[in-house]
Structures are given as C-alpha cells and as structure tokens.
Amino acid sequence: MGIHHSDVGGYLSLLCMVRTEELVLRWGEMNIFTPVLRTHEGNRPDRNWQVDACAYVRLTHHEIICVLTQNLFQTFFDNANFMNVSHISFVCLFVLSHKVNR
C-alpha cells in the first residue's frame, strides 16, 4: 500500500451527496494520521461546504489539525525511510509500534 492519503472532505459529489461542515471537520481529524493533509474545493464547490468559508471557531479547529499534522512530520519522515528499507506498508508501522499488537 505504501504512503497514502485522502482529500479532506472528499472530492466527488454527485446528485444528493454533499460535503457538510461536520464531514470536513471529522475527515480532517482522521487525516492527522496520514502524511498528507490536503483540502480542495471539490468538483461542485457551490454545493459543498468549504474550509475557507467557515466561521472563526471552525477555522481554529482546522488550524489545530494542521499544527498536529506538522508536529507528526518527523514521525512520518522516519516511517517513510523505514518503509523504503523494510518494505512494510506505512500504515502498518503505526499498528506495529504499539506493544499491545506484538
């Protein structure tokens, strides 16, 4: 699997599927544990909630997510180097690092 990420809030919206504020905030929290934190307006920006259109409190929430992701950079970098040498998936390294799973 290697290194992966997902777009915060997703990209595609068809028919009745829309990106809500709650979806974007929770998706951002989930992506703290991926090496890439990326948002964009999606394929129908006028129908979906956008990060840059949020209230101050929500923007603060997103800023916290960005800071946490930045603080994990060294861990991601070290794991990516280890992945290249050991050929173990990036995601598995987080699972294998906990003593409970050994």
Buried (B, 14 or more C-beta within 10 A) or exposed (E): EEBEEBBBBBBEBEEEEEBEBEBBBEBBBEBBEBBEBEBEBBEBEEEBBBBEEBEEEBEEBBEEBEEBBEEBEEBBEEBBEEBEEEEBBBBBBBEEEEEEEE
